[in-house]
Amino acid sequence: MADIVMADDGIAFDGNSLERGPLGGAETAFMSLAVAFAGRGHNVMVRNKCVSAMERDRVSWAPLEGNIPEDCDLYIANRSDKLLLLARQAKQAVFWIHNPANYLLKFRYLSKLWLRRPPIVFSGAYHANSYPKWAPDGGREIIPYGISEEFRTTSQQDRIPPPRAVFTSNPQRGLSWLLDVWRDHIHPAMPAAELHVYSGAATYGSHGASRAAQMQPILDKAISLRSSNVILHDPVPKKALVDVLAQSRVLLYRGDPGETFCLAVGEAQAAGIPAVVQDIGCVAERVEHGRTGFVENSDTGFAQASLKLLEDDALWRRQNTTALETQRQWSWDDAAASFERLIP
């Protein structure tokens, strides 16, 4: 059993946050890894901006300020340079990042990375390639996000869903473009099809609230397309999202240069839902082109692939079956085991 300390200084969340409502991908990943470590028998301490101390799923949560022990077996500093030089007596310190690594190319990051030289954990090839070879590190590791059990354990649908597409990400990540493609290309060719959008600022806590003014015009655009069968919903917690996906036929998502894993696509694929994406950012890493969805780089190709999955039952069932067979193997337990191997 190892003593593991995980530190984050982003938005406020705690061990109950996934149960209370929607949560962003990086926060979901952080919490899921902590629970997976505890499930593997480790003593896990999370120190972040939670309001008060608590214990959930054998993980000890406490406010960050003044609560980082100097000594532990594994210290995971999450995202922030302010955390890099804490827990100085840890046997192994790791820097886990979730956004493209160009943000590290600032003196306040580089100086601390030079000084401590922690292994940096990336979530995929696109992510790792965003950090220049000359930049400091103590090793570069690729450990993909795990997929939560709710999505990995869904049963195959007995009935093929109706022609219903779904979008479940940040509205600023390509939703306006998708609405144009739906209005101009998909809806005219298949008027009975529906696009259900589960999106909004609530997923991102205080960060989302600060960007709500930027998100709102995109959400208003979705509302304005009700006559094109676009239906806007509030984002939902993970357990409810499983049911949403079970009623959906395809996930439509363009991709975004700022995204390095995309849980939205990963979760849908694990639940057997084909996805249509473009080769932007990391999302092409989540989809097996022609087998569990399509990677199409033109607007026309994207629309045509979407229509195929919305109307061709045999194609949909083949891709649904393949996704269930190939896209749910990597769990958070697997991710935790990969982090364990970093402990000397």
Phi, psi and omega in degrees: 000133180252151170270116185241127177246127177241126185238139178215140178235031178272229181287162179282128172202163181214191185294346179260358191295321180296328180284327184285328185178188180294153182217146181295164185296316182294321178291321176299316180297314181301311181295318182295321178294318179301314180295322179294319176302313180298320178295338178268007172096009182272159173271109190247126177241121174257130177235115184207202183267029174298153186288321182210164180292147178199166171231133180211131179055039178065020174252130178269120179252139175205155177302147186295314191302117175074009185243015178270116176291149179286331190242129174197174180277320180221125176244123180249108175272121187261110169075316197263138176295334181294344182261350192295328186258013177273171180051054189294340181263009180298142177297325176214127173251136183233141176252117183254121181241158187231350180246164174310141194280003179298338179290345178281349185274051176231153186303320185295332174276308186300320181297319180285325176292322174298318185290315186264330180053056177280151166301138177256129182259122177252163184258357179181179184295314178304317181297311183297324181288351179278357180250119185300151181295332183283345187285152187287150175192169173249028186124152180235121184242139171253114176232103181296155170301144169282166175252130184298150185300329180304325183269329182284344185247011178293149177271155177293137180295135175291323181249142176289131182296160175293172181288077185235119176262158183221146173233129187228028185243189177297130180301336180281355180258067170086006182293320180300316177299315181298320179298322177295316180296320179296312183295318189270333188236317188275308182300316179299327181279337182214079187299338181280344182290151180237146172245114179259122183251117175251097191199151178163178185286340187300331182297335192250018174055221182296329177297317178295320180300322180291337181255006184302323181296328178282327181285327191300318178300328179289318177294322176298324177297319177299317179299322183291345183259026178301326179291345175261018179065036170262124183239120181266132176236157168292151174298152186236158175296166186302316183297321177288330180295327176302316180292322177300313181295323180297336179264004185249153183258329182204142173261128180250126184202125183290320191104164184210136180300337181274003184253138187242353173219308182073083176298328181303313179287318181299318180293317179298316180298318179296330178275004176088014183263116176301153180229145171246124184224173168249163182277068180236131183066225187260353197293335177295339175288340183270340189243133173270106186302127179081353182241317178237014182154200181221143171249107186233124188265350175257155178300318181295315178297321178298313181295318181294319178295320178298316180296321178303314183287332179284335187241342184261100184298318183294317177298315181300315182295321178298314182289324175301313181295317180295319178300316179297328182280331191240344192249015182232017185283330189267112183256174174291335173296320176296318178297317179299319179298324178292320175296321179304324184292349176278347180283125182295000000 
